[in-house]
Amino acid sequence: MTKHRYALPLLIAFTILLSACSFNIFPPKETPTATVNIEGTITAAIETVYAEATETARIAALSATATITDTPTLTASATPSLTPTETPTASATPTETPTASATPVPVVGFPENAIVAYFVIIGSGGPVACGDSVIPVLTGHYKTGNAEEDLKVALNYLFSAGQYVLGLYNATYTSSLQATTIDYHAGKGSAITQLAGSYVPPITKCDAHRYRAQVWTTAYQFDEIKDFTPYVGGALLGDRLYAVMLNGADE
C-alpha cells in the first residue's frame, strides 16, 4: 500500500517536468555566462524524491512486519511421578499330595465278629515289606466260632480279590489259590492249611514280603489260631516266598 501511494505523485511530477522541458515553459535566463542543465536537475530531483519515497516505504514495511511478540517461555511442569501400587501376588496355596487314598473301612468301628482280609498301602512308611503297611478290609462275613470255616472265608476272599481293592494293593493277585482243607488243633492253636490251585510267585523281593504279610496277618486275626502253616502243592508257602525274598528282583 505505501509503495503505490508514493508512485502517483512521482508520476505527476515526472510528467510536469517533462512537459516543461518539451514545450520550454521555463525560458532560460538571460545570463550569457552560465547554461542551466535542466535535464540533470530533473533527474536528480526525481532520484531524490524516489529515494526518499523508497526509504519511507522500506521503513514502514519493516515497522509493519517486524512486530516483536514476546513468546512466553514454557516451563516444563514436573509431572508427578506416580508411585506404583504393588499388585498383590496370588500366593499359591500348596495342595497336599494325597496319600494312597483308597478309603477302606477303618479298623475302628468294625464289629467284633467281622471277618476281614488285609491289603497293602505301598510307601506308607510302615513296618511291612519295603516301608509299607497292611490294613483290614471287611469281607462281608462274620465269625461263626468255627475256626476252620472262618479261616477259609478270610483266605479265599484274599486270594480271589483283584490287584487292587478299594485302591489298596494285593500282592497275591497273580496266584489263583483256594483254601481247601484246614487241620485245626484247638489245644495247640495250630492250623495246617492246604492251598489248591495255581501259584505264581511274585517277581520282586518287596512283593514277596507283602504277599507273606497279607496271608499271615489275615490268618492271625483269629485269636484261637496261634500257629498258621500253609502249604502249596506239598511245599510250604513260606519257603516259596522266602526264595523270592532272597533272589527276586529289586524294585
Sequence and secondary structure as in RCSB ss.txt:
>XXXX:A:sequence
MTKHRYALPLLIAFTILLSACSFNIFPPKETPTATVNIEGTITAAIETVYAEATETARIAALSATATITDTPTLT
ASATPSLTPTETPTASATPTETPTASATPVPVVGFPENAIVAYFVIIGSGGPVACGDSVIPVLTGHYKTGNAEED
LKVALNYLFSAGQYVLGLYNATYTSSLQATTIDYHAGKGSAITQLAGSYVPPITKCDAHRYRAQVWTTAYQFDEI
KDFTPYVGGALLGDRLYAVMLNGADE
>XXXX:A:secstr
 HHHHHHHHHHHHHHHHHHHHHHTSS   S TT    HHHHHHHHHHHHHHHHHHHHHHHHHHHH          
                        S      STT  TTEEEEEEEETTS  SBTTTBEEEEEEEEEE  S HHHH
HHHHHHHHHHS SEETTEE TTTT EEEEEEEEEETTTTEEEEEEEEE    SBHHHHHHHHHHHHHHHTTSTT 
 EEEEEETTEEHHHHHHHHHHHSB  
